[in-house]
Amino acid sequence: DRHLFQNLGATDMIPGQYQIQPGDIELNAGRRTHSLTVANSGDRPIQVGSHFHFFETNDALTFDRA
């Protein structure tokens, strides 16, 4: 619904600018969380993205894969 968004004039925003309301946003409220210790056993930095399952990211990442 367009009525949920502010009606801004053409010059009110800079391209790419965010207008965020004050306050906190709680993500995954009430959901279970897991902690996982991960180490890089390789000789190069590793970047992890969201395009693969975490366990498929890189064999040089050492963690409990069970």
Backbone as a printed PyTorch tensor [residue, N CA C, xyz], in Angstrom:
tensor([[[  0.8300,  -1.1910,   0.0000],
         [  0.0000,   0.0000,   0.0000],
         [  0.8700,   1.2490,   0.0000]],

        [[  0.6220,   2.1160,  -0.9300],
         [  1.4050,   3.3550,  -1.0060],
         [  1.1440,   4.2750,   0.1780]],

        [[ -0.0140,   4.1610,   0.8100],
         [ -0.3290,   5.0510,   1.9280],
         [  0.5540,   4.7760,   3.1470]],

        [[  1.2750,   3.6540,   3.1720],
         [  2.1680,   3.3360,   4.2820],
         [  3.4680,   4.1310,   4.2250]],

        [[  3.7770,   4.7230,   3.0810],
         [  5.0210,   5.4500,   2.9080],
         [  4.7480,   6.9460,   2.8870]],

        [[  5.7450,   7.7080,   3.3670],
         [  5.5980,   9.1580,   3.3480],
         [  5.5460,   9.6540,   1.9110]],

        [[  4.7900,  10.7070,   1.6910],
         [  4.7410,  11.3400,   0.3820],
         [  5.8320,  12.4040,   0.3500]],

        [[  6.9590,  12.0880,  -0.2630],
         [  8.0930,  12.9950,  -0.2920],
         [  8.1270,  13.7490,  -1.6130]],

        [[  8.5400,  14.9910,  -1.5380],
         [  8.7000,  15.7820,  -2.7450],
         [  9.9260,  15.3210,  -3.5180]],

        [[ 10.0560,  15.7680,  -4.7470],
         [ 11.1340,  15.3120,  -5.6210],
         [ 12.5150,  15.6960,  -5.0940]],

        [[ 12.6300,  16.7760,  -4.3250],
         [ 13.9460,  17.2380,  -3.8660],
         [ 14.2020,  16.9200,  -2.3980]],

        [[ 13.3210,  16.1680,  -1.7530],
         [ 13.4720,  15.9060,  -0.3220],
         [ 14.5220,  14.8510,   0.0000]],

        [[ 14.8850,  14.0130,  -0.9460],
         [ 15.8330,  12.9370,  -0.6650],
         [ 17.0080,  12.9680,  -1.6320]],

        [[ 18.1410,  12.5240,  -1.1320],
         [ 19.3340,  12.3360,  -1.9470],
         [ 19.2780,  10.9070,  -2.4720]],

        [[ 19.6130,  10.6410,  -3.7350],
         [ 19.5830,   9.2630,  -4.2370],
         [ 20.4050,   8.3250,  -3.3560]],

        [[ 19.8050,   7.2080,  -2.9650],
         [ 20.4620,   6.2280,  -2.1120],
         [ 20.3340,   6.4940,  -0.6260]],

        [[ 19.7220,   7.6090,  -0.2660],
         [ 19.5710,   7.9770,   1.1420],
         [ 18.5190,   7.0990,   1.8090]],

        [[ 18.7620,   6.7670,   3.0760],
         [ 17.7880,   6.0290,   3.8790],
         [ 17.0880,   6.9890,   4.8200]],

        [[ 15.8110,   6.7910,   5.0220],
         [ 15.0740,   7.5140,   6.0500],
         [ 14.5390,   6.4690,   7.0140]],

        [[ 15.1810,   6.3760,   8.1610],
         [ 14.8730,   5.3290,   9.1250],
         [ 14.2290,   5.9440,  10.3510]],

        [[ 13.1350,   5.3540,  10.7920],
         [ 12.4670,   5.8350,  11.9870],
         [ 13.3050,   5.4880,  13.2070]],

        [[ 13.2650,   6.3240,  14.2410],
         [ 14.0170,   6.0120,  15.4550],
         [ 13.4480,   4.7730,  16.1450]],

        [[ 14.2950,   4.1170,  16.9290],
         [ 13.8540,   2.9440,  17.6740],
         [ 14.6070,   1.7060,  17.2430]],

        [[ 14.3700,   0.6340,  17.9670],
         [ 15.0420,  -0.6300,  17.6940],
         [ 14.1460,  -1.5400,  16.8790]],

        [[ 14.7670,  -2.3760,  16.0670],
         [ 14.0570,  -3.3980,  15.3090],
         [ 14.5570,  -4.7430,  15.8070]],

        [[ 13.6650,  -5.5770,  16.2900],
         [ 14.0510,  -6.8930,  16.7870],
         [ 13.8150,  -7.9190,  15.6900]],

        [[ 14.8790,  -8.6060,  15.3110],
         [ 14.7930,  -9.6150,  14.2670],
         [ 14.6720, -10.9970,  14.8860]],

        [[ 13.8810, -11.8420,  14.2720],
         [ 13.7240, -13.2330,  14.7050],
         [ 13.3030, -13.3520,  16.1640]],

        [[ 12.4210, -12.4930,  16.6000],
         [ 11.9570, -12.5200,  17.9920],
         [ 11.3540, -13.8790,  18.3270]],

        [[ 11.7920, -14.4570,  19.4370],
         [ 11.2480, -15.7210,  19.8990],
         [ 11.7800, -16.9450,  19.1760]],

        [[ 12.7260, -16.7780,  18.2710],
         [ 13.2650, -17.9240,  17.5250],
         [ 14.5280, -18.4450,  18.1920]],

        [[ 14.7910, -19.7270,  18.0150],
         [ 15.9960, -20.3460,  18.5570],
         [ 17.2320, -19.7840,  17.8800]],

        [[ 18.3030, -19.6450,  18.6320],
         [ 19.5760, -19.2130,  18.0660],
         [ 20.6260, -20.2900,  18.3160]],

        [[ 21.6800, -20.2650,  17.5330],
         [ 22.7870, -21.2080,  17.6630],
         [ 24.0900, -20.4240,  17.6080]],

        [[ 25.0490, -20.8380,  18.4060],
         [ 26.3940, -20.2650,  18.3470],
         [ 27.3140, -21.2870,  17.7050]],

        [[ 28.2040, -20.8100,  16.8570],
         [ 29.1030, -21.6930,  16.1360],
         [ 30.4750, -21.0350,  16.0750]],

        [[ 31.4870, -21.7260,  16.5580],
         [ 32.8530, -21.2180,  16.4860],
         [ 33.4520, -21.6470,  15.1540]],

        [[ 33.9720, -20.6690,  14.4090],
         [ 34.5150, -20.9170,  13.0680],
         [ 35.9310, -20.3560,  13.0120]],

        [[ 36.8450, -21.1040,  12.3940],
         [ 38.2230, -20.6400,  12.2080],
         [ 38.6230, -20.8310,  10.7500]],

        [[ 39.4840, -19.9440,  10.2720],
         [ 40.0210, -20.0440,   8.9180],
         [ 41.3620, -20.7700,   8.9990]],

        [[ 41.4160, -22.0020,   8.5070],
         [ 42.6640, -22.7670,   8.5330],
         [ 43.4830, -22.5630,   7.2550]],

        [[ 42.9970, -21.7350,   6.3640],
         [ 43.7040, -21.4680,   5.1150],
         [ 44.7120, -20.3470,   5.2560]],

        [[ 45.4080, -20.0460,   4.1660],
         [ 46.4200, -18.9890,   4.1780],
         [ 45.9330, -17.6990,   3.5180]],

        [[ 44.6450, -17.6510,   3.1910],
         [ 44.0680, -16.4610,   2.5690],
         [ 42.7620, -16.0990,   3.2800]],

        [[ 42.3970, -14.8110,   3.2620],
         [ 41.1110, -14.4230,   3.8590],
         [ 39.9510, -15.0910,   3.1230]],

        [[ 38.8830, -15.3400,   3.8390],
         [ 37.6890, -15.9610,   3.2610],
         [ 36.5180, -15.0120,   3.4500]],

        [[ 35.7720, -14.8050,   2.3920],
         [ 34.5580, -13.9970,   2.4600],
         [ 33.3700, -14.9300,   2.3390]],

        [[ 32.4220, -14.7900,   3.2490],
         [ 31.2340, -15.6380,   3.2460],
         [ 30.0470, -14.7910,   2.8160]],

        [[ 29.3200, -15.2500,   1.8060],
         [ 28.1290, -14.5480,   1.3390],
         [ 26.8930, -15.3870,   1.5800]],

        [[ 25.8050, -14.9560,   1.0290],
         [ 24.5310, -15.6430,   1.2660],
         [ 24.1000, -16.5060,   0.0830]],

        [[ 24.9750, -16.7150,  -0.9040],
         [ 24.5890, -17.4660,  -2.0950],
         [ 24.7990, -18.9720,  -1.9670]],

        [[ 25.4370, -19.4010,  -0.8910],
         [ 25.7030, -20.8190,  -0.6660],
         [ 25.3020, -21.1730,   0.7550]],

        [[ 25.0160, -22.4440,   0.9920],
         [ 24.8610, -22.8950,   2.3640],
         [ 26.1910, -22.6680,   3.0660]],

        [[ 26.1500, -22.3200,   4.3360],
         [ 27.3790, -21.9700,   5.0490],
         [ 28.4070, -23.0960,   4.9900]],

        [[ 27.9730, -24.3450,   5.1800],
         [ 28.9230, -25.4610,   5.2050],
         [ 29.5720, -25.6990,   3.8420]],

        [[ 29.0220, -25.1410,   2.7670],
         [ 29.5910, -25.3000,   1.4280],
         [ 30.5320, -24.1640,   1.0430]],

        [[ 30.6790, -23.1730,   1.9040],
         [ 31.4040, -21.9580,   1.5470],
         [ 32.8560, -22.2110,   1.1800]],

        [[ 33.6190, -22.8450,   2.0690],
         [ 35.0430, -23.0480,   1.8150],
         [ 35.5450, -24.1530,   2.7340]],

        [[ 36.2770, -25.1010,   2.1760],
         [ 36.8030, -26.2130,   2.9790],
         [ 37.8130, -25.7530,   4.0210]],

        [[ 38.4060, -24.5690,   3.8510],
         [ 39.3840, -24.0720,   4.8180],
         [ 38.7240, -23.5350,   6.0840]],

        [[ 37.4140, -23.3810,   6.0840],
         [ 36.7150, -23.0010,   7.3120],
         [ 36.5670, -24.2440,   8.1700]],

        [[ 37.0620, -24.1740,   9.3870],
         [ 36.9430, -25.3240,  10.2820],
         [ 35.8810, -25.0330,  11.3340]],

        [[ 34.9220, -25.9340,  11.4250],
         [ 33.8490, -25.8560,  12.4110],
         [ 33.1520, -27.2030,  12.4300]],

        [[ 32.2940, -27.4170,  13.4050],
         [ 31.5570, -28.6720,  13.5270],
         [ 30.5370, -28.7310,  12.3970]],

        [[ 30.7750, -29.5660,  11.4130],
         [ 29.9000, -29.6660,  10.2470],
         [ 28.7870, -30.6850,  10.4380]],

        [[ 28.6240, -31.2030,  11.6470],
         [ 27.5880, -32.2160,  11.9090],
         [ 26.2030, -31.6220,  11.8840]]])
